Amino acid sequence: MDHPPAGQGASPGPRDVRAEHAGTRLAARAEPPGAAPALPRARRLDRLTGLVLLAAAAVVLLPAAPVVFRAVAGDRSPMQSAGRFAHLLDGRSPADRRAQVHPRFPFDDDPGSDERPSPHDDGPAFDDEDDPGGPARLQAGIASRGITLLDEPRADGARVGAIAAGEIVMIVRESGAWALVMKNGGGELLMGWARRSEIAIR
């Protein structure tokens, strides 16, 4: 009876799993080092481009930021802010402005008659210094104490602002015991009437 040669017909033995894992690790190490980090390098390039664009936008918008913040905080445009002081810079006195709003007409039987006032009836005269309608003359002064700014040169005028003691103000116009002063405080212009006794002329 013939016997099969040695090694034929025998069942194969168990595979060497550790050898296969070792081969896989060696194949992974054999890959070229420059292929894997391609994606992270592209991400870094995108981030660098974004930072450059952000810095350029900041350089362009930074000079305009204070104006935008003041407009948003005050909820008004610069022209609207300047309009708040239009009545203070008006050359007419408060009495003249009220007379224009509510004009007084003489009670005359003949509305067509044009009666001219007498040349001797000049009415009360004012000095140039005491005339609110006179030309504005800027003069520096220092607040000798805390000043409350009013919208008209009278004690019962509406409060429009305040100036602390020791701050420098500009006197725009004088009217009797009152002076129209202005001050630029914190990027906002303050203007109103104050008593002349509260301001020391420099």
C-alpha positions as CSV (number, residue, x, y, z in Angstrom):
1,M,0.0,0.0,0.0
2,D,1.4,3.3,-1.1
3,H,1.6,6.1,1.5
4,P,1.3,9.7,0.4
5,P,4.5,11.7,0.5
6,A,5.1,13.6,3.7
7,G,3.4,17.0,3.8
8,Q,0.6,16.0,1.3
9,G,-3.0,15.7,2.5
10,A,-2.1,17.1,6.0
11,S,-4.4,19.9,7.4
12,P,-2.8,23.3,7.4
13,G,-1.7,24.6,10.7
14,P,-2.9,27.9,12.4
15,R,-2.0,31.2,10.7
16,D,0.5,33.5,12.3
17,V,-1.8,36.6,13.1
18,R,1.0,38.5,14.7
19,A,3.1,38.4,11.5
20,E,0.2,39.8,9.5
21,H,-0.3,42.8,11.9
22,A,3.4,43.5,11.8
23,G,3.4,43.6,8.0
24,T,0.5,46.1,8.1
25,R,2.4,48.4,10.4
26,L,5.5,48.2,8.2
27,A,3.4,49.1,5.1
28,A,1.9,52.1,6.9
29,R,5.4,53.3,7.9
30,A,6.6,52.9,4.4
31,E,4.1,55.6,3.0
32,P,5.7,58.9,2.0
33,P,5.7,61.5,4.8
34,G,4.4,64.4,2.7
35,A,1.1,62.8,1.6
36,A,-0.9,62.9,4.9
37,P,-0.6,66.6,6.1
38,A,-2.0,68.0,2.8
39,L,-5.4,68.7,4.3
40,P,-4.2,70.4,7.5
41,R,-1.9,72.7,5.5
42,A,-4.9,73.8,3.4
43,R,-6.8,74.6,6.6
44,R,-4.0,76.6,7.9
45,L,-3.8,78.6,4.7
46,D,-7.6,79.3,4.9
47,R,-7.2,80.5,8.5
48,L,-4.3,82.8,7.6
49,T,-6.3,84.3,4.7
50,G,-9.3,85.0,7.1
51,L,-7.0,86.7,9.6
52,V,-5.5,88.9,6.9
53,L,-9.0,90.0,5.7
54,L,-10.2,90.6,9.3
55,A,-7.2,92.8,10.0
56,A,-7.7,94.8,6.8
57,A,-11.4,95.4,7.6
58,A,-10.4,96.5,11.1
59,V,-7.9,99.1,9.7
60,V,-10.6,100.5,7.4
61,L,-13.4,100.6,9.9
62,L,-11.5,101.7,13.0
63,P,-11.4,105.5,12.2
64,A,-15.2,105.6,11.6
65,A,-16.1,103.6,14.8
66,P,-16.4,106.6,17.2
67,V,-18.8,108.4,14.8
68,V,-20.9,105.3,14.4
69,F,-21.0,104.6,18.1
70,R,-22.1,108.1,18.9
71,A,-24.8,108.1,16.3
72,V,-26.1,104.7,17.6
73,A,-25.9,105.7,21.3
74,G,-27.6,109.0,20.8
75,D,-30.0,107.6,18.2
76,R,-29.6,110.7,16.1
77,S,-27.5,111.8,13.1
78,P,-24.8,114.6,13.4
79,M,-27.2,117.0,11.7
80,Q,-29.9,116.3,14.2
81,S,-27.4,116.8,17.1
82,A,-26.4,120.2,15.6
83,G,-30.1,121.1,15.3
84,R,-30.5,121.0,19.0
85,F,-28.5,124.3,19.3
86,A,-30.0,126.1,16.4
87,H,-32.3,128.2,18.7
88,L,-29.3,129.1,20.9
89,L,-27.2,130.3,18.0
90,D,-30.1,132.3,16.6
91,G,-29.3,136.0,16.6
92,R,-32.8,137.0,17.9
93,S,-33.7,137.2,21.5
94,P,-36.2,134.7,23.1
95,A,-38.8,137.5,23.2
96,D,-38.4,138.1,19.5
97,R,-38.8,134.4,18.7
98,R,-41.9,134.2,20.7
99,A,-43.3,137.3,19.1
100,Q,-42.7,135.7,15.7
101,V,-44.6,132.6,16.7
102,H,-47.5,134.7,18.2
103,P,-47.5,138.1,16.4
104,R,-49.3,140.9,17.9
105,F,-51.4,143.1,15.7
106,P,-52.8,146.5,16.8
107,F,-56.6,146.7,17.2
108,D,-57.4,149.2,14.5
109,D,-60.7,150.0,13.0
110,D,-59.0,150.6,9.6
111,P,-56.9,147.5,8.8
112,G,-55.5,149.2,5.7
113,S,-53.9,152.1,7.6
114,D,-50.2,151.9,8.0
115,E,-49.4,153.7,11.2
116,R,-45.7,154.3,11.6
117,P,-44.2,154.7,15.1
118,S,-43.0,158.0,16.2
119,P,-39.2,158.5,15.6
120,H,-38.9,159.6,19.3
121,D,-40.4,156.4,20.5
122,D,-37.3,154.2,20.4
123,G,-38.2,151.9,23.3
124,P,-35.7,150.5,25.7
125,A,-32.1,150.6,24.5
126,F,-29.6,147.8,25.1
127,D,-25.8,147.9,25.0
128,D,-24.1,145.7,22.5
129,E,-22.8,143.6,25.4
130,D,-26.3,143.0,26.7
131,D,-28.0,142.4,23.4
132,P,-28.6,138.6,22.8
133,G,-29.0,139.4,19.1
134,G,-25.6,141.0,18.8
135,P,-22.7,139.3,17.0
136,A,-21.2,136.3,18.7
137,R,-17.8,136.8,20.3
138,L,-15.9,133.8,21.5
139,Q,-14.1,134.2,24.8
140,A,-12.5,131.6,27.1
141,G,-13.6,131.2,30.7
142,I,-13.4,128.7,33.6
143,A,-16.4,127.4,35.6
144,S,-15.9,128.7,39.1
145,R,-18.4,126.1,40.3
146,G,-20.8,123.6,39.0
147,I,-22.9,125.2,36.3
148,T,-26.4,124.2,35.1
149,L,-27.0,125.1,31.4
150,L,-30.4,126.5,30.5
151,D,-32.1,126.9,27.1
152,E,-32.9,130.6,27.8
153,P,-31.3,133.4,29.8
154,R,-33.7,133.2,32.7
155,A,-33.8,131.3,36.0
156,D,-36.9,129.2,35.0
157,G,-35.4,128.0,31.7
158,A,-35.3,124.3,30.8
159,R,-32.1,122.5,31.8
160,V,-30.1,121.4,28.8
161,G,-26.8,120.2,30.4
162,A,-24.3,120.8,33.2
163,I,-20.6,121.7,33.5
164,A,-18.4,120.7,36.4
165,A,-16.3,123.2,38.4
166,G,-12.9,124.0,36.9
167,E,-13.7,123.1,33.3
168,I,-12.8,125.5,30.5
169,V,-15.8,126.9,28.5
170,M,-16.2,129.2,25.6
171,I,-18.4,132.2,26.0
172,V,-20.3,132.8,22.8
173,R,-22.6,135.7,23.7
174,E,-23.6,137.7,26.8
175,S,-27.0,139.1,27.8
176,G,-27.2,141.0,31.0
177,A,-26.3,138.7,33.9
178,W,-26.3,135.7,31.6
179,A,-23.8,134.2,29.1
180,L,-24.2,131.7,26.4
181,V,-21.4,129.1,26.8
182,M,-20.4,125.9,25.1
183,K,-18.1,123.1,25.9
184,N,-17.0,119.9,24.0
185,G,-17.3,117.2,26.6
186,G,-16.7,113.5,25.7
187,G,-17.2,114.0,22.0
188,E,-20.6,115.8,22.5
189,L,-21.1,119.6,22.3
190,L,-22.8,121.2,25.3
191,M,-24.3,124.6,24.9
192,G,-26.6,126.7,27.1
193,W,-27.1,129.8,29.1
194,A,-25.4,130.3,32.5
195,R,-25.0,133.1,35.0
196,R,-21.9,135.3,34.3
197,S,-21.1,135.2,38.0
198,E,-20.5,131.4,37.7
199,I,-17.8,131.9,35.1
200,A,-14.3,133.3,35.6
201,I,-13.0,135.1,32.5
202,R,-9.5,134.1,31.5
